[in-house]
Every structure is written in C-alpha cells, then in structure tokens.
Amino acid sequence: MPAIGYSADVKLRMYVNDRVLDLRQVGPNHAVVREPEDLPPGPAEIAVIVDGREHVSLVILVEGMSRLSERVKIVSANPGNNEILRSERFGSAELG
C-alpha cells in the first residue's frame, strides 16, 4: 500500500490595532515580521492558523515594533491560559 502524504496549510499572523501583519516565525519571546512597521508598545494577538483553525495567543509588544527590524520582542499577556481558539477571525471564541 503506498504512503499517503499530508502537508498542513500553516499561516502565522499578528493582529495589532487595525493591522494584520504576516509573520515568518514565532518563538516564546519573539516574532519575526515579514514587513515590519513602526508601532508603539502594547497588546497584540499572535495567530497560528493550521488548516483553517486559528489558535490565538494574547501578547504584549514589549518595545513596540520598528520598521527597521523584523524581530519583535513579545511576552505573554496571560501566562496561565492565553490561547483562544477561533474558527474564523471575528467568529465566536472559546478558551483552549
């Protein structure tokens, strides 16, 4: 029987204010933005979207974001349980 392959469709995004920014990478204390902008420190959401299911973590942009650097320092806004599961960006949410 031949092996059946599967490759998940994965997208990384940051939602901050009214902006949606595509990400290259997300780590526990940083994110790498494809097209950085100048943004002040404050709250944001990091979304990992796998096959249409969106897992969102609430974070703080510790030092804001500079259009001169793709790397952004982040910390969890709720270290206990900060993941929100959404099937659509503005749909209903449930804690994960």
Secondary structure, DSSP 8 states (H G I E B T S, - for coil): ---------EEEEEEETTEEEEEEEE-SSEEEESS---B-SEEEEEEEEETTEEEEEEEEETT-B-TT-SEEEEEES-SSS-EEEESSTTS-EEE-
